[in-house]
């Protein structure tokens, strides 16, 4: 057991008796007979990790299957063999020409779709294309929000995704230069049929569940792990059983991203979560 972890008694967890634990088990694909609390307490050890929590969501964006004046910015599928070019090189030299999946309204929409890793693109005729992470260019993710905080543009406690979007759009040249300071570039795949209807898939290939799925660093928390979440978010305390089903370029070490669902409201809530708390990772005994 890593030295940084602290074994806790589940009976002492705040909210343990009021959460619907069966929802967390269901999100993990675990069927437990009898009392879920008793099953968990006798099957797992509970290890606490101080954690910084943020949120993520599946955006819904206006777009087009072809380039138009209203939708001039492409998202791409990965080319055979991938690409090692930086974001700036890809954009400046149009290195992914012929691998366009769909077209968006501006570079900020593309940037934040890449940060979230999946999304629903709503075409002018009402058709919807769901896309999911396929690959990236191999360059490290650098947080634009962190750069803006360190430069004094934003206060760490008050920064939100919407505020960053507004800052990037206020001066398009300045915004493009800032986005290119993150050299990572995400490419997508289009989802079809049942896969598109089920919702955005996580790193395990299974659909993530709003309010119950976490993106974690798999070097710290094994994917598929049950995780009890304790964090006092902007809308009140979050105390619930979740499952580690996803990863993210920005999620390293004692970080966790809680999935909030799809659409604008989910995006606002996800963007406002930027708080310290703790994960209690359930590790199977034996």
C-alpha positions in Angstrom: 0.0 0.0 0.0 1.5 3.4 -0.9 2.6 5.4 2.1 0.6 8.4 1.1 -2.7 6.5 1.5 -4.7 6.3 4.7 -6.9 3.4 5.6 -10.4 4.6 6.8 -13.5 2.9 8.2 -16.4 3.4 5.8 -18.8 3.8 8.7 -17.1 7.1 9.5 -17.5 8.6 6.0 -19.7 11.7 5.8 -22.8 10.8 3.7 -22.1 7.1 3.5 -25.5 6.2 4.8 -27.5 8.7 2.7 -26.0 8.0 -0.8 -27.6 5.5 -3.1 -24.6 3.2 -3.2 -26.4 1.0 -5.7 -26.1 3.8 -8.3 -22.3 3.8 -8.0 -22.2 0.0 -8.2 -24.4 0.1 -11.3 -22.2 2.7 -13.0 -19.3 0.3 -12.4 -21.2 -2.7 -13.7 -21.2 -4.4 -10.3 -24.2 -6.4 -9.1 -24.3 -6.8 -5.4 -26.9 -8.8 -3.6 -28.2 -7.7 -0.2 -27.1 -4.4 1.5 -24.6 -2.5 -0.7 -23.0 -0.9 2.3 -22.3 -4.2 3.9 -21.1 -5.7 0.6 -18.6 -2.8 0.1 -17.4 -2.8 3.7 -16.6 -6.5 3.7 -15.1 -6.7 0.1 -12.9 -3.6 0.0 -10.3 -1.7 1.9 -10.9 2.1 1.9 -7.8 4.3 1.2 -8.1 8.1 1.5 -6.2 10.4 -0.9 -6.3 14.2 -0.6 -7.4 15.3 -4.0 -8.1 18.4 -6.1 -11.4 18.0 -8.0 -12.5 19.6 -11.2 -15.4 18.8 -13.5 -15.8 17.8 -17.2 -18.8 17.4 -19.5 -19.9 16.6 -23.0 -20.4 19.8 -24.9 -23.1 20.4 -27.4 -21.8 22.6 -30.3 -23.3 24.0 -33.4 -21.4 22.7 -36.5 -21.6 21.4 -40.0 -20.5 18.3 -42.0 -18.9 20.6 -44.6 -17.0 23.8 -44.4 -19.1 27.0 -44.6 -18.7 30.7 -43.7 -20.4 30.0 -40.4 -18.4 26.9 -39.6 -14.8 27.3 -40.9 -12.8 25.4 -38.2 -12.4 21.6 -38.6 -12.0 18.8 -36.1 -10.0 15.9 -37.3 -9.6 12.1 -37.3 -6.0 10.9 -36.8 -4.1 10.1 -39.9 -2.4 6.7 -40.4 0.6 6.6 -38.2 -0.5 9.7 -36.3 1.3 13.0 -36.1 4.0 14.4 -33.9 3.5 18.0 -35.0 2.5 20.6 -32.4 -0.8 22.4 -32.3 0.7 25.5 -33.9 2.3 23.4 -36.7 -0.9 21.5 -37.4 -2.9 24.7 -37.6 -0.5 26.8 -39.5 0.4 24.2 -42.1 -3.0 22.5 -42.3 -1.2 19.2 -41.7 -4.5 17.3 -41.1 -6.2 18.3 -44.4 -8.4 15.5 -45.7 -9.0 14.1 -42.3 -11.8 16.5 -41.3 -14.8 15.0 -39.5 -16.9 18.1 -39.0 -16.6 21.9 -38.9 -17.2 24.2 -35.9 -17.8 27.9 -35.5 -14.4 28.9 -34.1 -11.1 27.8 -32.7 -12.3 28.2 -29.1 -15.1 25.7 -29.7 -12.5 23.3 -31.1 -10.1 23.9 -28.2 -12.6 23.2 -25.5 -14.0 20.2 -27.3 -10.4 18.8 -27.3 -10.1 19.6 -23.6 -13.3 17.7 -22.8 -12.5 14.8 -25.2 -16.0 14.2 -26.5 -19.0 16.1 -27.7 -22.2 16.3 -29.7 -22.2 18.4 -32.8 -25.6 19.7 -33.9 -25.9 20.3 -37.7 -28.1 23.1 -39.2 -30.6 20.5 -40.3 -30.9 19.1 -36.7 -28.9 16.0 -37.2 -26.4 15.2 -34.4 -22.9 13.8 -34.7 -21.4 12.4 -31.5 -17.6 12.4 -31.5 -15.1 10.8 -29.0 -11.4 11.0 -28.3 -9.4 8.9 -30.8 -5.7 10.0 -30.4 -3.5 13.0 -29.7 -0.2 14.3 -31.2 2.0 13.2 -28.4 2.8 16.6 -27.0 2.1 17.4 -23.3 -1.0 19.1 -22.2 -0.4 22.6 -20.9 -3.3 24.3 -19.1 -4.3 27.7 -20.6 -6.2 28.4 -17.4 -3.1 27.9 -15.3 -1.1 30.2 -17.6 -3.8 32.9 -17.2 -3.8 32.5 -13.4 0.0 32.7 -13.2 0.0 35.8 -15.4 -2.5 37.6 -13.2 -5.3 37.6 -15.7 -7.6 35.5 -13.4 -7.9 34.7 -9.7 -7.5 31.0 -9.1 -10.7 30.9 -7.0 -12.8 32.7 -9.5 -11.7 31.3 -12.9 -14.3 29.4 -14.9 -14.4 27.8 -18.3 -16.8 30.5 -19.5 -14.5 33.3 -18.4 -11.6 31.7 -20.2 -13.7 31.3 -23.4 -14.7 35.0 -23.2 -11.0 36.0 -22.7 -9.9 34.0 -25.7 -12.6 35.3 -28.0 -12.2 39.0 -26.9 -9.0 39.3 -29.1 -8.9 36.4 -31.6 -5.2 36.9 -32.4 -4.2 36.9 -28.7 -6.6 34.0 -28.1 -5.0 31.9 -30.8 -1.5 32.6 -29.5 -2.6 31.6 -26.0 -4.2 28.3 -27.2 -1.1 27.4 -29.1 0.9 27.6 -25.9 -0.8 24.2 -25.3 1.0 22.1 -27.9 -1.3 19.1 -27.4 -3.8 18.4 -30.2 -6.7 15.9 -29.8 -8.2 14.0 -32.7 -11.6 12.4 -32.8 -13.6 9.5 -34.1 -17.3 9.7 -35.1 -19.7 7.4 -33.2 -22.6 5.7 -34.9 -25.5 3.5 -34.1 -25.8 2.1 -30.6 -22.4 3.5 -29.6 -23.6 7.0 -30.3 -26.9 6.5 -28.5 -25.3 5.2 -25.3 -23.3 8.3 -24.4 -19.7 9.3 -24.5 -17.3 6.4 -23.8 -14.7 6.6 -21.2 -11.1 5.2 -21.3 -12.5 1.7 -20.6 -14.7 1.9 -23.7 -17.9 2.0 -21.6 -20.3 5.0 -21.4 -19.6 7.4 -18.6 -22.4 8.2 -16.1 -23.3 11.8 -15.1 -22.4 12.4 -11.4 -20.9 8.9 -11.0 -17.9 8.7 -13.4 -14.4 10.1 -12.6 -11.4 10.8 -14.8 -8.3 9.9 -12.8 -4.6 9.2 -13.2 -4.5 5.5 -13.7 -1.0 5.4 -12.2 -2.5 6.4 -8.9 -6.1 5.0 -9.2 -6.6 1.8 -11.3 -9.3 2.3 -13.9 -12.5 0.5 -12.9 -11.9 1.3 -9.2 -14.8 2.3 -7.0 -14.1 5.7 -5.5 -16.0 7.5 -2.7 -15.9 11.3 -3.4 -15.9 14.0 -0.7 -15.6 17.5 -1.9 -17.5 20.8 -1.0 -18.3 22.1 -4.4 -19.8 25.4 -5.5 -23.3 24.0 -5.4 -22.9 22.2 -2.0 -21.2 19.1 -0.6 -20.7 16.1 -3.0 -20.6 12.8 -1.1 -21.2 9.8 -3.3 -19.8 6.5 -4.7 -18.3 6.9 -8.1 -16.2 4.8 -10.5 -12.9 5.6 -12.1 -13.8 5.2 -15.8 -11.8 7.8 -17.6 -8.5 9.6 -18.0 -7.4 13.0 -19.2 -4.2 14.8 -20.3 -4.5 17.2 -17.4 -5.3 14.6 -14.8 -2.0 13.7 -13.1 -1.4 12.6 -9.6 -4.0 13.4 -6.9 -6.5 15.0 -9.3 -9.9 13.9 -10.3 -12.4 15.1 -12.9 -16.1 14.5 -12.1 -18.3 13.9 -15.2 -21.4 16.2 -15.1 -23.3 15.1 -18.2 -24.1 16.7 -21.6 -25.0 20.2 -22.6 -24.7 23.8 -21.4 -26.0 23.4 -17.9 -23.7 20.5 -17.3 -20.9 22.6 -18.7 -21.5 25.5 -16.3 -21.5 23.1 -13.3 -18.4 21.3 -14.4 -16.6 24.5 -15.0 -17.3 25.8 -11.5 -15.9 22.8 -9.7 -12.3 23.6 -8.8 -12.0 22.5 -5.2 -10.0 20.4 -2.7 -11.4 17.3 -1.2 -10.5 13.7 -1.0 -11.0 10.4 -2.8 -11.5 7.2 -0.9 -10.3 4.5 -3.2 -11.9 1.1 -2.7 -9.3 -1.6 -3.2 -10.4 -5.3 -3.3 -9.1 -7.2 -0.3 -6.6 -9.8 -1.1 
